[in-house]
Amino acid sequence: MSYIATTIEREAVQMSALLGLYVEQLAVLPKGSLRVKERNGKNYFYLSYRKEGKVVTDYVGNDETALNSLKEQLERRQNIERLLKAIKRELRLMNKALEAAK
């Protein structure tokens, strides 16, 4: 096998390991989006997400620290999902390059 193919193969193994780590992190992070509903001049915060094909809405509360933590977790999930998409695209390209090298 050529040096380039060996390098691509090593990189693909590393990317696959990284993919697994990101998938594990996604399992822990909350999914969905934060919604605000105003009633009688007060704001109520809800987390909306899909579960078994249905939209589920859970009341989150008004605690600022809990809301900020939830927002950070949701942003982290979005970033990881973007990274996963990029990693999967790169892995497809690497696999095509490895197939062509054989």
Z-matrix of the N, CA and C atoms (Angstrom, degrees):
N
C 1 1.451
C 2 1.531 1 108.47
N 3 1.289 2 116.67 1 143.19
C 4 1.457 3 120.82 2 -177.77
C 5 1.528 4 110.67 3 -74.45
N 6 1.317 5 113.53 4 164.37
C 7 1.464 6 120.21 5 179.66
C 8 1.525 7 110.94 6 -60.54
N 9 1.306 8 117.40 7 -41.17
C 10 1.471 9 121.34 8 -179.05
C 11 1.523 10 110.50 9 -64.95
N 12 1.319 11 116.42 10 -44.46
C 13 1.463 12 119.47 11 179.81
C 14 1.518 13 110.73 12 -63.86
N 15 1.332 14 117.69 13 -39.07
C 16 1.466 15 121.58 14 177.89
C 17 1.523 16 110.44 15 -63.87
N 18 1.313 17 116.25 16 -42.08
C 19 1.463 18 120.82 17 178.86
C 20 1.525 19 110.87 18 -64.38
N 21 1.317 20 116.98 19 -43.25
C 22 1.465 21 120.89 20 178.57
C 23 1.525 22 109.74 21 -63.20
N 24 1.317 23 117.30 22 -40.30
C 25 1.462 24 120.78 23 -179.62
C 26 1.528 25 111.18 24 -64.56
N 27 1.337 26 116.47 25 -43.94
C 28 1.477 27 119.60 26 176.98
C 29 1.528 28 111.11 27 -61.86
N 30 1.305 29 116.27 28 -42.84
C 31 1.467 30 120.37 29 179.34
C 32 1.525 31 110.74 30 -64.20
N 33 1.321 32 117.57 31 -37.76
C 34 1.466 33 121.57 32 178.15
C 35 1.526 34 111.08 33 -64.45
N 36 1.323 35 117.01 34 -38.08
C 37 1.470 36 120.58 35 177.34
C 38 1.519 37 110.39 36 -65.00
N 39 1.327 38 116.73 37 -43.10
C 40 1.464 39 120.51 38 178.10
C 41 1.524 40 111.69 39 -64.19
N 42 1.320 41 116.01 40 -41.25
C 43 1.472 42 120.28 41 179.38
C 44 1.526 43 110.36 42 -65.58
N 45 1.328 44 117.53 43 -37.91
C 46 1.456 45 120.90 44 178.33
C 47 1.517 46 110.90 45 -64.70
N 48 1.328 47 117.28 46 -40.05
C 49 1.464 48 121.03 47 177.09
C 50 1.530 49 110.52 48 -64.40
N 51 1.321 50 116.22 49 -41.99
C 52 1.460 51 121.09 50 177.80
C 53 1.524 52 110.73 51 -63.76
N 54 1.303 53 116.55 52 -39.61
C 55 1.463 54 121.81 53 176.99
C 56 1.524 55 110.18 54 -58.83
N 57 1.323 56 117.24 55 -44.22
C 58 1.462 57 121.13 56 178.57
C 59 1.520 58 112.50 57 -62.43
N 60 1.332 59 117.41 58 -40.92
C 61 1.464 60 120.96 59 178.49
C 62 1.528 61 111.13 60 -63.44
N 63 1.324 62 116.14 61 -42.57
C 64 1.459 63 119.45 62 179.82
C 65 1.528 64 111.62 63 -66.48
N 66 1.311 65 117.43 64 -37.36
C 67 1.463 66 120.53 65 178.22
C 68 1.532 67 110.07 66 -64.49
N 69 1.331 68 117.42 67 -39.00
C 70 1.465 69 121.09 68 176.88
C 71 1.525 70 110.91 69 -63.36
N 72 1.333 71 116.74 70 -40.80
C 73 1.463 72 120.29 71 179.27
C 74 1.526 73 111.01 72 -65.63
N 75 1.328 74 117.11 73 -38.00
C 76 1.466 75 120.18 74 179.34
C 77 1.516 76 111.82 75 -63.66
N 78 1.324 77 116.70 76 -32.56
C 79 1.461 78 120.24 77 -179.04
C 80 1.531 79 111.44 78 -64.05
N 81 1.325 80 116.82 79 -26.60
C 82 1.463 81 121.49 80 -177.21
C 83 1.527 82 112.06 81 -90.62
N 84 1.325 83 116.90 82 -31.39
C 85 1.467 84 121.18 83 -175.03
C 86 1.529 85 111.30 84 -77.56
N 87 1.346 86 116.64 85 147.14
C 88 1.468 87 119.41 86 176.97
C 89 1.521 88 110.81 87 -70.64
N 90 1.320 89 115.91 88 152.57
C 91 1.459 90 120.11 89 177.80
C 92 1.513 91 108.95 90 -116.90
N 93 1.311 92 115.79 91 160.52
C 94 1.449 93 120.43 92 178.07
C 95 1.514 94 111.62 93 115.17
N 96 1.319 95 113.68 94 -160.22
C 97 1.461 96 119.44 95 179.53
C 98 1.522 97 109.46 96 -140.19
N 99 1.306 98 114.19 97 154.06
C 100 1.457 99 121.37 98 -178.64
C 101 1.521 100 109.23 99 -88.77
N 102 1.305 101 116.96 100 130.04
C 103 1.473 102 122.98 101 179.25
C 104 1.529 103 109.17 102 -119.48
N 105 1.328 104 115.19 103 145.80
C 106 1.461 105 121.57 104 177.86
C 107 1.517 106 107.99 105 -117.88
N 108 1.307 107 115.73 106 127.98
C 109 1.460 108 120.74 107 174.67
C 110 1.520 109 107.80 108 -120.20
N 111 1.330 110 114.83 109 135.44
C 112 1.458 111 119.67 110 -179.59
C 113 1.521 112 108.91 111 -105.78
N 114 1.306 113 114.65 112 126.65
C 115 1.468 114 120.97 113 176.89
C 116 1.520 115 108.48 114 -136.44
N 117 1.302 116 115.34 115 129.02
C 118 1.468 117 121.88 116 179.00
C 119 1.527 118 112.02 117 52.35
N 120 1.314 119 116.73 118 38.82
C 121 1.460 120 121.43 119 177.69
C 122 1.517 121 114.46 120 78.13
N 123 1.323 122 118.97 121 3.86
C 124 1.465 123 121.81 122 179.28
C 125 1.522 124 109.34 123 -113.35
N 126 1.327 125 115.79 124 146.96
C 127 1.454 126 121.54 125 177.93
C 128 1.521 127 110.36 126 -95.10
N 129 1.319 128 115.76 127 134.16
C 130 1.460 129 122.70 128 176.61
C 131 1.518 130 107.70 129 -122.01
N 132 1.330 131 116.45 130 131.50
C 133 1.452 132 121.97 131 -174.65
C 134 1.523 133 110.82 132 -105.69
N 135 1.342 134 114.71 133 133.67
C 136 1.463 135 121.84 134 -178.24
C 137 1.520 136 109.58 135 -130.52
N 138 1.326 137 115.11 136 148.07
C 139 1.460 138 122.02 137 173.51
C 140 1.520 139 107.28 138 -105.02
N 141 1.333 140 116.39 139 119.76
C 142 1.466 141 121.85 140 179.98
C 143 1.519 142 109.63 141 -108.29
N 144 1.331 143 116.17 142 133.01
C 145 1.457 144 121.83 143 178.86
C 146 1.521 145 109.37 144 -155.78
N 147 1.314 146 116.23 145 167.10
C 148 1.461 147 121.57 146 178.91
C 149 1.519 148 109.92 147 -96.59
N 150 1.338 149 114.58 148 137.54
C 151 1.458 150 121.00 149 176.56
C 152 1.519 151 107.30 150 -140.98
N 153 1.327 152 115.77 151 117.78
C 154 1.458 153 122.44 152 -179.73
C 155 1.526 154 111.61 153 55.33
N 156 1.331 155 116.87 154 40.47
C 157 1.449 156 122.18 155 176.25
C 158 1.522 157 115.28 156 83.51
N 159 1.314 158 117.35 157 -2.67
C 160 1.468 159 120.53 158 179.65
C 161 1.520 160 110.09 159 -114.69
N 162 1.332 161 115.90 160 150.49
C 163 1.448 162 120.94 161 176.82
C 164 1.524 163 108.22 162 -83.99
N 165 1.336 164 114.87 163 125.88
C 166 1.459 165 121.58 164 -179.93
C 167 1.519 166 107.30 165 -113.26
N 168 1.324 167 116.46 166 137.41
C 169 1.456 168 121.90 167 178.44
C 170 1.519 169 108.52 168 -123.56
N 171 1.339 170 116.11 169 121.03
C 172 1.462 171 122.11 170 179.61
C 173 1.516 172 109.28 171 -113.24
N 174 1.327 173 115.71 172 137.18
C 175 1.458 174 120.88 173 176.42
C 176 1.521 175 108.99 174 -72.69
N 177 1.336 176 116.30 175 131.66
C 178 1.464 177 121.09 176 -176.85
C 179 1.520 178 111.28 177 -98.38
N 180 1.295 179 117.76 178 -38.18
C 181 1.458 180 121.40 179 -177.22
C 182 1.515 181 110.74 180 114.52
N 183 1.327 182 116.15 181 -175.13
C 184 1.460 183 121.20 182 -178.13
C 185 1.523 184 112.97 183 -117.44
N 186 1.317 185 118.27 184 6.88
C 187 1.454 186 122.33 185 -179.09
C 188 1.530 187 109.57 186 -67.63
N 189 1.326 188 116.79 187 120.44
C 190 1.462 189 122.09 188 -175.59
C 191 1.528 190 112.20 189 -60.22
N 192 1.326 191 117.80 190 -42.92
C 193 1.464 192 119.80 191 -177.64
C 194 1.532 193 110.62 192 -66.99
N 195 1.324 194 116.72 193 -40.13
C 196 1.467 195 120.22 194 178.85
C 197 1.529 196 110.36 195 -66.87
N 198 1.328 197 117.40 196 -40.05
C 199 1.465 198 121.53 197 178.41
C 200 1.525 199 111.13 198 -64.57
N 201 1.329 200 116.71 199 -44.08
C 202 1.462 201 120.24 200 179.10
C 203 1.522 202 110.88 201 -63.68
N 204 1.318 203 116.41 202 -41.17
C 205 1.461 204 120.38 203 178.03
C 206 1.525 205 110.71 204 -63.26
N 207 1.318 206 117.19 205 -42.97
C 208 1.462 207 121.38 206 179.06
C 209 1.532 208 110.82 207 -64.32
N 210 1.328 209 116.87 208 -41.96
C 211 1.467 210 120.73 209 178.10
C 212 1.521 211 110.83 210 -61.24
N 213 1.336 212 116.74 211 -43.20
C 214 1.461 213 120.56 212 179.09
C 215 1.527 214 111.10 213 -63.23
N 216 1.327 215 116.67 214 -41.47
C 217 1.458 216 120.86 215 179.46
C 218 1.528 217 111.20 216 -65.08
N 219 1.324 218 116.87 217 -40.84
C 220 1.465 219 120.56 218 178.60
C 221 1.529 220 111.14 219 -66.15
N 222 1.336 221 116.80 220 -39.89
C 223 1.466 222 120.56 221 176.83
C 224 1.525 223 110.58 222 -65.31
N 225 1.324 224 116.17 223 -40.90
C 226 1.477 225 120.47 224 177.70
C 227 1.525 226 110.01 225 -61.00
N 228 1.336 227 116.44 226 -42.21
C 229 1.467 228 120.26 227 178.93
C 230 1.530 229 110.77 228 -61.63
N 231 1.339 230 117.09 229 -43.65
C 232 1.464 231 120.57 230 179.20
C 233 1.525 232 110.99 231 -62.14
N 234 1.336 233 116.88 232 -41.34
C 235 1.462 234 120.14 233 179.08
C 236 1.531 235 110.77 234 -64.77
N 237 1.320 236 116.86 235 -42.56
C 238 1.459 237 120.44 236 179.76
C 239 1.527 238 110.24 237 -65.03
N 240 1.333 239 117.11 238 -39.93
C 241 1.466 240 119.64 239 178.39
C 242 1.526 241 110.95 240 -62.88
N 243 1.337 242 117.64 241 -38.84
C 244 1.465 243 120.79 242 175.96
C 245 1.523 244 110.64 243 -64.28
N 246 1.335 245 116.46 244 -43.30
C 247 1.459 246 120.28 245 178.56
C 248 1.521 247 111.33 246 -63.39
N 249 1.317 248 117.00 247 -40.36
C 250 1.468 249 120.65 248 178.64
C 251 1.523 250 111.17 249 -61.15
N 252 1.317 251 116.02 250 -41.82
C 253 1.461 252 119.78 251 179.13
C 254 1.526 253 110.41 252 -62.43
N 255 1.329 254 116.56 253 -42.32
C 256 1.465 255 120.76 254 179.46
C 257 1.532 256 111.03 255 -67.13
N 258 1.324 257 116.70 256 -40.86
C 259 1.468 258 120.07 257 179.83
C 260 1.521 259 110.46 258 -65.13
N 261 1.317 260 117.65 259 -42.31
C 262 1.466 261 120.45 260 179.25
C 263 1.527 262 110.51 261 -63.40
N 264 1.319 263 117.36 262 -39.41
C 265 1.464 264 121.30 263 177.80
C 266 1.533 265 110.14 264 -63.55
N 267 1.332 266 116.27 265 -44.22
C 268 1.465 267 120.50 266 179.10
C 269 1.528 268 111.04 267 -64.45
N 270 1.333 269 117.18 268 -40.57
C 271 1.463 270 120.24 269 178.78
C 272 1.524 271 111.46 270 -63.32
N 273 1.323 272 116.78 271 -38.74
C 274 1.474 273 119.69 272 176.61
C 275 1.526 274 110.72 273 -60.98
N 276 1.337 275 116.33 274 -44.73
C 277 1.458 276 120.32 275 178.92
C 278 1.532 277 111.20 276 -63.81
N 279 1.323 278 116.45 277 -41.46
C 280 1.464 279 119.91 278 178.98
C 281 1.525 280 111.36 279 -63.59
N 282 1.314 281 115.80 280 -42.28
C 283 1.474 282 119.59 281 179.29
C 284 1.530 283 110.91 282 -64.31
N 285 1.323 284 117.15 283 -38.82
C 286 1.469 285 120.06 284 177.36
C 287 1.532 286 110.25 285 -64.63
N 288 1.328 287 115.89 286 -41.06
C 289 1.467 288 119.64 287 179.13
C 290 1.528 289 110.86 288 -65.12
N 291 1.319 290 116.40 289 -39.75
C 292 1.473 291 120.01 290 178.71
C 293 1.520 292 111.93 291 -67.27
N 294 1.338 293 116.43 292 -38.08
C 295 1.466 294 120.02 293 177.10
C 296 1.522 295 110.90 294 -64.98
N 297 1.310 296 117.21 295 -38.58
C 298 1.457 297 121.93 296 179.85
C 299 1.539 298 110.70 297 -69.21
N 300 1.349 299 116.19 298 -30.52
C 301 1.460 300 120.11 299 -178.88
C 302 1.522 301 112.30 300 -75.61
N 303 1.321 302 117.40 301 -19.36
C 304 1.483 303 120.57 302 -177.88
C 305 1.487 304 112.87 303 -78.83
